[in-house]
Amino acid sequence: MCLFTETRIKFRLFEGCAAESGTDGEVVLGVEAGTYQVFALPDHGSAYGAQWVGLTGGTGSQDLARNVVVAAGEQKDIHKIFMDRKGTVTGVVTGADGAPVTGGTVAAVTPVIGDAGRGRVAIDTQGRYTIDFLGPYAWPLSFQTSTHAFQWSGAAHRRQSATLVPVTAGQTTTFDQQLALGTLVKVTATGSPSGRYAVAYNNSNGDVAGFIWVQQAGGQAIFRVMGGQQVKLQFAGGEPGQGWYGGTDFDSAKTVSIPATGEKVVVYPYS
């Protein structure tokens, strides 16, 4: 079992395993001082399902997970984690035009910039997906394709607004998703170096709302973002503090309102 410590403004699983349980079930995670929630992800083929660790059992919602507060230099022991048997979710993903999409991913996590990450499955050429590693709780699911804006189940722009998909142990739930196209966002960071990701982050929780690789120095980034949300923009990949629109980090950057229709154009000097 892989365990990950996450915060409420950051939840992104990368390729590796932060800490893995041994034959005795013990896991040790190294963290800085702070408040965390713990996400448990089983190995492929496990009989058990993923969960956010709650006070008395698992949950599919980070908002309902137990807070683990760790002070500098402290060793914090949390209670035993009780794993539940897994269930399956399957369905068909269609585009805004009603036709099945022919690729992309479905996940219980947010996208990771430039990394396939864990906790996700592929959408096949018929638009079908199957997730078979979730615990028996209600989950928000994320949908990422190259043709539509990144979005959550129910065409929501953030996890906290998603339609929750119920999972039952040992059974299969069908959940079909029709994607919203999203709003076209065009961003230019004048003077930016080549080889950067242009990224939009949701202002309320820090989740990635959309991104695209920009090959050309000072080039325009064109990608789709779900309308109706506020985001912060960055040309990522340089030195820390660089590339933010109107600031030097997430907290100080300007917020940008994404309209429900039309497009949003932003031009700013790279620094």
SEGUMI-267405 format. One record per residue (C-alpha): residue in one letter; x, y, z. Coordinates in steps of 0.05 Angstrom, whole numbers, padded with zeros to 5 digits, always signed. Last residue first. Example, Ala and Ser with C-alpha at 12.3 -4.5 7.8 and 13.67 -1.06 7.14 Angstrom:
BEGIN
S+00273-00021+00143/A+00246-00090+00156/
***
This chain:
BEGIN
S+00197+00757-00298/Y+00155+00745-00360/P+00117+00807-00383/Y+00041+00799-00389/V-00011+00783-00442/V-00077+00751-00424/V-00133+00732-00473/K-00197+00698-00449/E-00246+00666-00498/G-00320+00662-00513/T-00366+00631-00463/A-00368+00616-00388/P-00317+00671-00375/I-00252+00654-00338/S-00237+00705-00284/V-00163+00717-00273/T-00132+00725-00204/K-00066+00761-00199/A-00006+00726-00169/S+00014+00739-00096/D-00009+00673-00066/F+00013+00629-00124/D+00083+00658-00127/T+00122+00719-00153/G+00065+00762-00175/G+00024+00794-00231/Y+00022+00733-00277/W+00073+00683-00250/G+00133+00663-00293/Q+00187+00663-00240/G+00183+00653-00165/P+00224+00589-00165/E+00270+00587-00226/G+00240+00564-00292/G+00192+00507-00308/A+00124+00541-00303/F+00094+00597-00346/Q+00043+00614-00293/L-00029+00635-00288/K-00077+00641-00230/V-00150+00620-00238/Q-00220+00643-00223/Q-00277+00597-00244/G-00340+00603-00286/G-00310+00574-00350/M-00273+00508-00353/V-00204+00518-00383/R-00182+00504-00454/F-00112+00515-00483/I-00073+00564-00526/A-00004+00586-00503/Q+00027+00643-00543/G+00102+00641-00553/G+00153+00684-00518/A+00206+00631-00531/Q+00174+00575-00572/Q+00159+00506-00545/V+00099+00520-00502/W+00072+00458-00468/I-00001+00462-00447/F-00039+00469-00381/G-00108+00467-00350/A-00145+00475-00284/V-00088+00449-00240/D-00113+00448-00168/G-00093+00506-00123/N-00156+00502-00081/S-00195+00567-00090/N-00154+00600-00145/N-00157+00542-00193/Y-00088+00538-00227/A-00076+00554-00300/V-00010+00530-00329/A+00033+00549-00389/Y+00087+00496-00389/R+00155+00521-00411/G+00205+00502-00465/S+00228+00568-00494/P+00244+00626-00449/S+00192+00679-00432/G+00202+00749-00461/T+00128+00763-00467/A+00086+00716-00426/T+00029+00703-00474/V-00036+00669-00454/K-00095+00649-00496/V-00152+00613-00459/L-00209+00580-00498/T-00268+00566-00453/G-00293+00496-00438/L-00318+00441-00484/A-00363+00409-00432/L-00354+00335-00428/Q-00410+00284-00427/Q-00395+00233-00373/D-00423+00163-00363/F-00421+00130-00295/T-00436+00056-00287/T-00422+00026-00219/T-00392-00044-00214/Q-00396-00087-00152/G-00347-00121-00104/A-00348-00062-00056/T-00396-00008-00077/V-00373+00058-00108/P-00416+00121-00110/V-00396+00175-00160/L-00398+00246-00131/T-00419+00302-00178/A-00362+00352-00173/S-00366+00419-00138/Q-00311+00407-00087/R-00266+00376-00139/R-00265+00437-00184/H-00291+00460-00252/A-00351+00415-00253/A-00374+00378-00316/G-00415+00329-00274/S-00352+00291-00257/W-00292+00338-00257/Q-00261+00378-00313/F-00199+00390-00357/A-00223+00430-00417/H-00237+00391-00480/T-00197+00367-00540/S-00133+00339-00509/T-00171+00300-00456/Q-00173+00300-00380/F-00231+00276-00338/S-00231+00278-00262/L-00274+00236-00216/P-00304+00258-00149/W-00315+00196-00106/A-00370+00168-00061/Y-00344+00110-00019/P-00330+00036-00028/G-00255+00040-00041/L-00229+00053-00111/F-00181+00008-00150/D-00221-00016-00211/I-00228+00045-00255/T-00256+00028-00323/Y-00259+00074-00384/R-00297+00074-00450/G-00293+00128-00504/Q-00290+00078-00561/T-00216+00092-00573/D-00200+00077-00500/I-00200+00125-00441/A-00139+00110-00399/V-00136+00101-00324/R-00114+00146-00266/G-00089+00141-00194/R-00016+00150-00211/G+00021+00204-00250/A+00026+00213-00325/D+00075+00270-00314/G+00085+00336-00351/I+00040+00375-00303/V+00003+00327-00257/P-00073+00326-00265/T-00118+00322-00204/V-00136+00256-00173/A-00193+00204-00175/A-00177+00193-00248/V-00203+00188-00319/T-00153+00195-00376/G-00151+00216-00449/G-00168+00184-00515/T-00221+00174-00569/V-00278+00216-00543/P-00347+00186-00557/A-00392+00232-00598/G-00443+00276-00563/D-00419+00341-00592/A-00393+00365-00524/G-00352+00303-00521/T-00370+00234-00496/V-00340+00192-00441/V-00368+00122-00433/G-00373+00085-00367/T-00340+00042-00314/V-00332+00046-00239/T-00307-00014-00199/G-00307-00033-00126/K-00252-00046-00075/R-00253-00081-00008/D-00241-00035+00052/M-00174-00018+00084/F-00169-00002+00158/I-00113+00047+00173/K-00087+00039+00243/H-00085+00104+00283/I-00034+00158+00270/D+00034+00164+00302/K+00066+00232+00297/Q+00141+00239+00304/E+00156+00312+00319/G+00218+00350+00296/A+00177+00409+00271/A+00104+00399+00289/V+00057+00352+00252/V-00019+00360+00248/V-00056+00302+00216/N-00125+00324+00192/R-00173+00266+00180/A-00206+00262+00112/L-00275+00291+00099/D-00251+00347+00053/Q-00206+00297+00018/S-00268+00260-00004/G-00271+00186-00022/T-00274+00164+00051/G-00241+00110+00093/G-00252+00091+00165/T-00263+00119+00235/L-00225+00185+00234/G-00215+00186+00159/V-00158+00163+00114/W-00173+00182+00042/Q-00183+00117+00007/A-00160+00070-00049/G-00191+00001-00053/Y-00170-00068-00029/A-00167-00134-00066/S-00100-00113-00095/G-00087-00126-00169/H-00048-00062-00179/D-00019-00038-00113/P-00064+00000-00065/L-00068+00076-00057/A-00076+00107+00012/F-00085+00183+00017/V-00066+00218+00082/Q-00088+00289+00099/Y-00037+00338+00123/T-00026+00398+00169/G+00044+00425+00174/A+00116+00415+00196/E+00156+00382+00140/V+00143+00310+00121/G+00178+00243+00121/L+00130+00184+00116/V+00139+00119+00154/V+00094+00059+00138/E+00083-00005+00178/G+00041-00061+00149/D+00087-00115+00178/T+00106-00140+00108/G+00124-00069+00089/S+00079-00010+00073/E+00103+00037+00018/A+00122+00111+00024/A+00118+00167-00028/C+00107+00118-00085/G+00130+00141-00153/E+00095+00166-00215/F+00066+00229-00183/L+00002+00238-00145/R-00024+00310-00142/F-00065+00338-00085/K-00048+00409-00064/I-00091+00463-00032/R-00122+00416+00020/T-00055+00385+00035/E-00027+00317+00017/T+00012+00261+00051/F+00016+00200+00006/L+00013+00127+00027/C+00027+00068-00020/M+00000+00000+00000/
***
